[in-house]
């Protein structure tokens, strides 16, 4: 929403227009001040030259005692010269220079009493324009007086017989020069302002073009194009470049967050669908057997089998609920009480359980020697025991009982490595990418027969990530499956 303009000039809506008007305004103010200063200085210089001319012309009158007799002799000389070639020029000089004489009463009088130099109307106007000739002569400084529309610069000198000689010069030439200077400065100012306006508009359009690109990018993102980014301007300023980089980083985070949110929503919907499906099957079995039992439709020898099936399905649902609760707790990321855990001890216990269940399976242990000081991992013992149990449980369920198994524990680069490699059928690349997804089963029919719900590897990944570790797979069809779990080591105890 644009703000209303003030005065007669509406405020421009674009930033380019505002920058241009601001620059032109600042330059206009500067030109006005500079013109005023130059005109004032020129006026003072011209007035100073006129004052110097007036003083130089009046200084001889002050230095020489020129009384009435002296003026008559000067006029006689002027009359004699007038008969020659230069006499008329000397006689006219007294009239053209606005040279007037005031008697003791302040009345204009002819310089020569013989009438050779008559008093012109302009001289009379100048004499009437001088307010106080005596005070002007006593001050000895030039003064500006006005007679009608004409201004004069005058200087008065008092002679020995009491008469006052006033020398004046017109200021029309000064005004003319000042007027021409004003016209030239106004024309130059208009040209400079026009050039500045054009240059400012061009520069602003060039410098602010990244902002227009940002507007286009924001509009495209608002329409759903989340991959749109702000282009880096070639000639942009440092601030615009930093703003573009910050916006691109923010847009990348927003896109990542939205993508993760959509993926999490899709996973949640799939999770709910899979959980409902996994619970619906055993519930349907339990409900069917109970209905047959309640209606007395089972023979005595079939009741035991029905109760056994109900118990098995209830146990399966119990394991599924326990796994779901475990995943929910891991997703909440509660503040766990981590402590040093001996991973080798957990591996030996889990491998011992597997050996009891499948005594025919050959197991190779690559564990540190008992005399070696093996550091511990930092984590929750129960959760880490579940990780090892789930990995060995997958080997027990999904590989032949006679296939070899290798279990290795080692320290690599400030981390504890747990490697479990079997010689089973392995997984295809497409299945290996989804092995950590919840409710994923590479062989659904076989997993359903063994009671698996496809949450074991999801729990493994969630627990390892909660311990700031990583889990990776290396598998191929017919080449077995190798799982590598890396966990951070426990900090060394501080000596007391």
Order of alpha helices (4+ residues) and beta strands (2+ residues): alpha-alpha-alpha-beta-beta-alpha-alpha-beta-beta-beta-alpha-alpha-alpha-alpha-beta-alpha-beta-beta-alpha-beta-beta-alpha-alpha-alpha-beta-beta
